Amino acid sequence: MGTQASVRLVLLLAIAVVMVHDQGTRVGFYSRSCPRVEPIVRSTVQEHFRSNPRIAPSLLRMHFHDCFGQGCDASILLNRTSTEKTARTNSNLLGFRVIDDAKAQLESAKAQLEAACPGVVSCAEILYLAARDAVVLTNGPNWQVPAGRRDGRVSRASDSFSLPRADDSVDVQKQKFAAKGLNTQDLVTLVGGHTIGSAACHTFSFRFHNFNRTNPVNPSIDPAYVPQLQAECSSNGGERNLCRT
């Protein structure tokens, strides 16, 4: 197994640890009530991925942000005032349309199913399945998803304050993960999961542009990697650029 595949495998295991609120779930939960739920979600993610490959890391990131708040309950999707969705750390999340499209397809599947599907599958379930399918599409591992989650009805912007920030020190990130019952290996795995795509330069360019008065570049960065970072984040677009990670 390659390095990236190994990292993603550990990633899914770490995500499973995060889901401390998802008790009573099981594989095959929708086998009678909505047997086509997984194919429908998968085809929706594949369709969006074909037109915009960035959607894969975006879905994985959205799932992480949702789980890190009050558990994997899709509360990040709620459209209300001062919810997780409106928090600054979630303002640039992509993937909301993918979840909406998958939900719409499920709601319209009643005529194709013996059991009534509308209202059966939670958004929390769709988000989890979509994140899994996104990992598969980027050549990561596949796994069976235990189902049976219910959507959260409470969502506060403050729930997102505990998310790790790009400018957090390692010690601060360790504290945030420890507060969720996660260790340093979980931190490296989950934060490292962002590297399956591209990163916005403005989230990390401070590390190699005027880092501090003594070192213009963070000395912890591999010197051989610095010119590439500076080139990709200093060309047309600057801070708005996406840098391959």
Secondary structure by P-SEA (a helix, b strand, c coil): ccaaaaaaaaaaaaaaaacccccccccccccccccaaaaaaaaaaaaaaaaccaaaaaaaaaaaaaaacccccccccccccccccccccccccccaaaaaaaaaaaaaccccccccccccccaaaaaaaaaaaaaaaaccbbbbbbcbbbbbcccccccccccccccccaaaaaaaaaaacccaaaaaaaaaccccccccccccccccccccccccccccccccaaaaaaaaacccccccccccc
